Amino acid sequence: MTTDFRALCVELTDCLEKSDWPRQYKPVFEQWIYIARKALAEPEPEGPTDEELLETVRHLYGDQMAADMGAADDLLTARAVLARWGK
């Protein structure tokens, strides 16, 4: 089993397609499968650039030099957070 949200959506949609639903429910599930497939076909949004990430934390520092000194660590932390919880 995967933990990637999009991959989970694909797995769920595949399961819905393969399931033998009672006749009365099939049109509804077919409609939602279509909607899900259409949404999954859209490209994922791009994440922020390094500069955009730094802009979000620079205000936490007292001056530009301190901000530049902590930039590498801040970028690593921000990228780790984005990798875990999304863009």
MIKOLLO-488214 format. One record per residue: residue in three letters; chain; x, y, z of N, C-alpha, C, O in turn. Coordinates in nm, 3 decimals, decimal comma, always signed. Atoms other than C-alpha are relative to their C-alpha. Example, Ala and Ser with C-alpha at 12.3 -4.5 7.8 and 13.67 -1.06 7.14 Angstrom:
BEGIN
  aa ch     n_X     n_Y     n_Z    ca_X    ca_Y    ca_Z     c_X     c_Y     c_Z     o_X     o_Y     o_Z
 Ala  A  +0,089  -0,119  +0,000  +1,230  -0,450  +0,780  +0,090  +0,120  +0,000  +0,194  +0,118  +0,066
 Ser  A  -0,082  -0,119  -0,006  +1,367  -0,106  +0,714  -0,077  +0,109  +0,073  -0,026  +0,220  +0,090
END
This chain:
BEGIN
  aa ch     n_X     n_Y     n_Z    ca_X    ca_Y    ca_Z     c_X     c_Y     c_Z     o_X     o_Y     o_Z
 Met  A  +0,085  -0,119  +0,000  +0,000  +0,000  +0,000  +0,089  +0,124  +0,000  +0,195  +0,126  +0,062
 Thr  A  -0,076  -0,124  +0,013  +0,121  +0,348  -0,082  -0,054  +0,107  +0,095  -0,168  +0,099  +0,141
 Thr  A  +0,044  -0,111  -0,083  +0,107  +0,666  +0,125  -0,013  +0,130  -0,080  -0,055  +0,232  -0,025
 Asp  A  +0,012  -0,116  +0,087  +0,118  +0,909  -0,169  -0,149  +0,022  -0,030  -0,218  -0,070  -0,074
 Phe  A  +0,143  -0,027  +0,013  -0,224  +1,079  -0,186  -0,052  -0,028  -0,139  -0,157  -0,091  -0,154
 Arg  A  +0,046  +0,023  +0,137  -0,252  +1,074  -0,565  -0,001  -0,149  -0,033  -0,093  -0,198  -0,099
 Ala  A  -0,005  +0,144  +0,026  -0,146  +0,710  -0,579  -0,114  -0,072  +0,071  -0,171  -0,166  +0,017
 Leu  A  +0,113  +0,058  -0,071  -0,407  +0,624  -0,316  -0,130  +0,025  -0,075  -0,216  -0,063  -0,082
 Cys  A  +0,119  -0,031  +0,079  -0,671  +0,799  -0,526  -0,010  -0,090  -0,123  -0,118  -0,135  -0,159
 Val  A  -0,002  +0,088  +0,117  -0,566  +0,596  -0,830  -0,041  -0,141  +0,042  -0,122  -0,205  -0,026
 Glu  A  +0,035  +0,134  -0,048  -0,585  +0,271  -0,629  -0,149  -0,011  +0,032  -0,215  -0,109  -0,004
 Leu  A  +0,142  +0,001  -0,035  -0,928  +0,360  -0,495  -0,088  +0,002  -0,125  -0,187  -0,071  -0,133
 Thr  A  +0,076  -0,007  +0,125  -1,057  +0,452  -0,840  +0,005  -0,132  -0,075  -0,096  -0,177  -0,129
 Asp  A  -0,012  +0,132  +0,064  -0,922  +0,126  -0,982  -0,090  -0,102  +0,068  -0,157  -0,181  +0,001
 Cys  A  +0,086  +0,093  -0,075  -1,099  -0,068  -0,707  -0,147  +0,025  -0,030  -0,225  -0,069  -0,046
 Leu  A  +0,140  -0,032  +0,031  -1,425  +0,115  -0,774  -0,038  -0,049  -0,139  -0,149  -0,098  -0,160
 Glu  A  +0,028  +0,044  +0,137  -1,399  +0,036  -1,144  -0,018  -0,151  -0,009  -0,101  -0,201  -0,084
 Lys  A  +0,001  +0,146  +0,006  -1,339  -0,334  -1,081  -0,111  -0,062  +0,083  -0,143  -0,180  +0,066
 Ser  A  +0,101  +0,055  -0,091  -1,610  -0,376  -0,818  -0,130  -0,029  -0,074  -0,164  +0,036  -0,173
 Asp  A  +0,127  +0,039  +0,058  -1,937  -0,542  -0,900  -0,112  +0,062  +0,084  -0,168  -0,003  +0,173
 Trp  A  +0,100  -0,072  -0,077  -2,181  -0,282  -0,770  -0,140  -0,039  -0,045  -0,160  -0,077  -0,161
 Pro  A  +0,139  +0,024  +0,041  -2,556  -0,336  -0,767  -0,037  +0,097  -0,112  +0,013  +0,210  -0,118
 Arg  A  +0,038  -0,075  +0,120  -2,716  -0,207  -1,086  -0,042  +0,143  +0,031  -0,007  +0,234  -0,044
 Gln  A  +0,051  -0,134  -0,030  -2,881  +0,093  -0,917  +0,112  +0,099  +0,036  +0,094  +0,220  +0,022
 Tyr  A  -0,110  -0,089  -0,040  -2,544  +0,230  -0,797  +0,101  +0,026  -0,112  +0,179  +0,122  -0,105
 Lys  A  -0,102  -0,010  +0,105  -2,341  +0,185  -1,116  +0,009  +0,138  -0,065  +0,120  +0,189  -0,080
 Pro  A  -0,012  -0,133  +0,063  -2,431  +0,519  -1,282  +0,068  +0,102  +0,092  +0,146  +0,185  +0,045
 Val  A  -0,061  -0,095  -0,094  -2,332  +0,711  -0,969  +0,149  -0,024  +0,010  +0,228  +0,070  +0,003
 Phe  A  -0,143  +0,031  -0,010  -1,999  +0,530  -0,932  +0,073  +0,031  -0,130  +0,187  +0,078  -0,127
 Glu  A  -0,063  -0,032  +0,128  -1,926  +0,566  -1,303  +0,023  +0,150  -0,013  +0,126  +0,194  -0,064
 Gln  A  -0,016  -0,145  +0,005  -1,983  +0,940  -1,273  +0,116  +0,044  +0,087  +0,197  +0,126  +0,044
 Trp  A  -0,109  -0,040  -0,090  -1,747  +0,972  -0,974  +0,135  -0,053  -0,044  +0,237  +0,011  -0,021
 Ile  A  -0,126  +0,052  +0,055  -1,486  +0,751  -1,134  +0,048  +0,093  -0,111  +0,167  +0,123  -0,119
 Tyr  A  -0,036  -0,094  +0,106  -1,494  +0,982  -1,437  +0,057  +0,130  +0,058  +0,159  +0,180  +0,011
 Ile  A  -0,046  -0,124  -0,064  -1,457  +1,290  -1,214  +0,138  -0,020  +0,061  +0,226  +0,066  +0,047
 Ala  A  -0,129  +0,027  -0,063  -1,169  +1,130  -1,022  +0,110  -0,015  -0,104  +0,219  +0,039  -0,088
 Arg  A  -0,101  +0,020  +0,106  -0,986  +1,021  -1,338  +0,036  +0,135  -0,065  +0,152  +0,161  -0,095
 Lys  A  -0,025  -0,131  +0,061  -1,024  +1,370  -1,485  +0,088  +0,086  +0,092  +0,181  +0,153  +0,046
 Ala  A  -0,080  -0,076  -0,095  -0,885  +1,530  -1,167  +0,143  -0,054  +0,009  +0,238  +0,023  +0,018
 Leu  A  -0,134  +0,060  -0,008  -0,594  +1,284  -1,153  +0,081  +0,023  -0,126  +0,204  +0,018  -0,122
 Ala  A  -0,071  -0,025  +0,125  -0,508  +1,359  -1,516  +0,064  +0,139  -0,004  +0,155  +0,164  -0,083
 Glu  A  -0,057  -0,134  -0,005  -0,435  +1,722  -1,429  +0,140  -0,006  +0,061  +0,163  -0,083  +0,154
 Pro  A  -0,136  +0,003  -0,055  -0,066  +1,792  -1,364  +0,002  +0,054  +0,143  -0,077  +0,141  +0,181
 Glu  A  -0,015  -0,048  -0,137  +0,044  +1,841  -1,006  +0,057  +0,142  -0,004  +0,141  +0,173  -0,089
 Pro  A  -0,057  -0,134  -0,003  +0,114  +2,202  -0,915  +0,148  -0,004  +0,040  +0,191  -0,090  +0,118
 Glu  A  -0,142  -0,007  -0,034  +0,479  +2,297  -0,895  +0,017  +0,062  +0,137  -0,060  +0,149  +0,178
 Gly  A  -0,029  -0,054  -0,132  +0,626  +2,367  -0,556  +0,068  +0,135  -0,010  +0,104  +0,179  -0,119
 Pro  A  -0,064  -0,131  -0,001  +0,775  +2,700  -0,453  +0,150  -0,010  -0,031  +0,213  -0,113  -0,009
 Thr  A  -0,144  -0,007  +0,025  +1,123  +2,806  -0,561  +0,073  +0,021  +0,131  +0,011  +0,053  +0,233
 Asp  A  -0,080  -0,025  -0,121  +1,407  +2,836  -0,311  -0,017  +0,144  +0,046  -0,027  +0,171  +0,166
 Glu  A  +0,015  -0,142  -0,035  +1,373  +3,214  -0,324  -0,136  +0,026  +0,066  -0,143  +0,101  +0,163
 Glu  A  +0,133  -0,017  -0,061  +1,000  +3,196  -0,248  -0,003  -0,057  +0,141  -0,065  +0,001  +0,231
 Leu  A  -0,007  +0,057  -0,135  +1,069  +2,968  +0,048  +0,076  +0,091  +0,095  +0,035  +0,112  +0,209
 Leu  A  -0,079  -0,089  -0,086  +1,336  +3,202  +0,181  -0,075  +0,126  +0,035  -0,062  +0,178  +0,146
 Glu  A  +0,078  -0,120  -0,028  +1,103  +3,498  +0,151  -0,097  -0,021  +0,116  -0,127  +0,072  +0,190
 Thr  A  +0,096  +0,027  -0,107  +0,863  +3,328  +0,389  +0,064  -0,002  +0,138  -0,004  +0,017  +0,239
 Val  A  -0,066  +0,008  -0,132  +1,125  +3,296  +0,666  +0,091  +0,120  +0,030  +0,131  +0,138  +0,144
 Arg  A  -0,094  -0,112  -0,022  +1,342  +3,607  +0,619  -0,051  +0,099  +0,105  +0,028  +0,158  +0,178
 His  A  +0,055  -0,095  -0,097  +1,107  +3,818  +0,828  +0,023  -0,046  +0,144  +0,009  +0,034  +0,238
 Leu  A  -0,026  +0,051  -0,135  +1,190  +3,595  +1,126  +0,137  +0,043  +0,053  +0,161  +0,040  +0,173
 Tyr  A  -0,135  -0,041  -0,038  +1,551  +3,717  +1,126  +0,007  +0,150  +0,019  -0,072  +0,226  -0,038
 Gly  A  -0,015  -0,143  -0,027  +1,668  +4,052  +1,254  +0,063  +0,076  -0,114  +0,032  +0,194  -0,135
 Asp  A  -0,066  -0,069  +0,111  +1,885  +4,134  +0,955  +0,027  -0,096  -0,115  +0,013  -0,218  -0,101
 Gln  A  -0,021  +0,078  +0,122  +1,972  +4,016  +0,605  +0,116  -0,099  +0,016  +0,109  -0,211  -0,035
 Met  A  -0,115  +0,088  -0,015  +2,310  +3,871  +0,707  -0,038  -0,126  +0,079  +0,002  -0,237  +0,043
 Ala  A  +0,045  +0,116  -0,078  +2,150  +3,646  +0,969  -0,090  -0,089  -0,085  -0,083  -0,211  -0,076
 Ala  A  +0,089  +0,077  +0,087  +1,889  +3,542  +0,715  +0,081  -0,083  -0,100  +0,051  -0,200  -0,124
 Asp  A  -0,083  +0,071  +0,097  +2,155  +3,449  +0,461  +0,080  -0,113  +0,065  +0,102  -0,217  +0,004
 Met  A  -0,076  +0,102  -0,071  +2,354  +3,254  +0,722  -0,088  -0,124  +0,029  -0,038  -0,236  +0,027
 Gly  A  +0,089  +0,111  -0,030  +2,051  +3,039  +0,808  -0,073  -0,054  -0,121  -0,155  -0,145  -0,108
 Ala  A  +0,076  +0,035  +0,120  +1,930  +3,004  +0,449  +0,009  -0,149  -0,034  -0,092  -0,210  -0,066
 Ala  A  -0,015  +0,140  +0,040  +2,073  +2,658  +0,381  -0,082  -0,091  +0,091  -0,152  -0,181  +0,044
 Asp  A  +0,077  +0,081  -0,094  +1,923  +2,508  +0,697  -0,150  +0,021  -0,019  -0,228  -0,075  -0,014
 Asp  A  +0,142  -0,030  +0,019  +1,591  +2,683  +0,638  -0,054  -0,069  -0,125  -0,165  -0,121  -0,124
 Leu  A  +0,044  +0,066  +0,123  +1,572  +2,548  +0,284  -0,014  -0,151  +0,019  -0,110  -0,212  -0,028
 Leu  A  +0,009  +0,144  -0,027  +1,644  +2,193  +0,400  -0,124  -0,032  +0,081  -0,195  -0,129  +0,053
 Thr  A  +0,118  +0,022  -0,084  +1,376  +2,220  +0,666  -0,128  +0,018  -0,081  -0,219  -0,064  -0,072
 Ala  A  +0,120  -0,027  +0,079  +1,121  +2,373  +0,428  -0,024  -0,110  -0,103  -0,139  -0,152  -0,123
 Arg  A  +0,016  +0,108  +0,099  +1,185  +2,108  +0,161  -0,043  -0,130  +0,068  -0,123  -0,205  +0,011
 Ala  A  +0,041  +0,120  -0,074  +1,150  +1,831  +0,422  -0,149  +0,008  +0,036  -0,222  -0,091  +0,025
 Val  A  +0,142  -0,018  -0,034  +0,816  +1,977  +0,535  -0,086  -0,017  -0,125  -0,190  -0,084  -0,119
 Leu  A  +0,078  +0,012  +0,124  +0,693  +2,006  +0,175  -0,003  -0,145  -0,049  -0,105  -0,190  -0,101
 Ala  A  -0,003  +0,138  +0,043  +0,804  +1,651  +0,098  -0,097  -0,086  +0,082  -0,157  -0,180  +0,032
 Arg  A  +0,089  +0,078  -0,088  +0,606  +1,523  +0,395  -0,146  +0,038  -0,016  -0,232  -0,050  -0,023
 Trp  A  +0,140  -0,044  -0,005  +0,290  +1,735  +0,378  -0,049  +0,068  -0,126  -0,161  +0,119  -0,128
 Gly  A  +0,051  -0,051  +0,126  +0,268  +1,856  +0,021  +0,044  +0,140  -0,034  +0,117  +0,205  +0,041
 Lys  A  -0,042  -0,127  +0,055  +0,308  +2,168  -0,184  -0,092  +0,109  +0,044  -0,072  +0,225  +0,008
END
